[in-house]
Amino acid sequence: MKRLLAVLMATTLLFVGCKGNNSDKADINGIMEDDYMKKENVEKNFSADEIKKYPQLQELKAGDEIAILHTNMGDIKIKLFRELAPKTVENFTKHIEDKYYDNVIFHRVIKDFMIQGGDPDGTGMGGESIYGEGFEDEFVPNLINIRGALSMANTGQPMSNGSQFFIVQNSNVPKETMPQYEAYVDSSYVNDTWKKMYLNFGGTPHLDGHHTVFGQVVQGMDVVDEIANVETNEMDKPNADVVIKSAEVIKFK
């Protein structure tokens, strides 16, 4: 229970804050490198209807949009969900096209929670959207903050999305904590599949309906884990910079 409260408190600290090369050079296979997200395990634990409803459970298909963050600790490849979060994905991909994220650090890292970046100032207080101001959330009940989800950071207030984002790293959601999470999130999210996804994959269910999910890591969770395990200071900033050297967006073929 103490750990749950600590995680719930951590969400209040999240601050808000392209098309790149249209190539197929990235080596992308399957959904995730983690064994529990392999196709056979997804199909074993989820029905065809569940997989159809929740895009994060689906295999890559031709035409899927993939963002690649080239960090100094390795590549993170992320499937984007433009149809469900069009304004958020456009903001992210246009920033990539404009090289806005090049040489930007992950300024906030919390093991068993998430890694956060996207602030060109590197302070957690900077960054802006491509729209010149904060923009609205795009909450979708079938995109949730499971492990590997790419989500927008914000101040907790409406219209506060800018350039900052985070990747969920937590790998364990104990069954006994689910009732507390259910009470915290909008009821439109809560169903048997929602519970099953968190119990199978881990994640941060208390962030659903508070932070827009717009992507899912398809390769590079080992890199996310490595980043999450770096030494940090009292402000959760890595002692040695973890840098997005460059980024690109490709179409999967």
Salt bridges, closest charged atoms under 4 A:
ASP34 OD2 - ARG147 NH2 2.86
GLU50 OE1 - LYS196 NZ 3.08
GLU59 OE1 - LYS39 NZ 3.57
ASP64 OD1 - LYS61 NZ 3.08
ASP64 OD2 - LYS79 NZ 3.57
GLU65 OE2 - ARG82 NH2 2.83
ASP75 OD1 - HIS70 ND1 2.93
GLU90 OE1 - LYS19 NZ 3.26
GLU90 OE1 - ARG82 NH1 2.78
ASP98 OD2 - LYS94 NZ 2.83
GLU136 OE1 - LYS87 NZ 3.49
GLU182 OE2 - LYS195 NZ 3.65
ASP225 OD2 - ARG147 NH2 2.72
GLU248 OE2 - HIS70 NE2 2.91
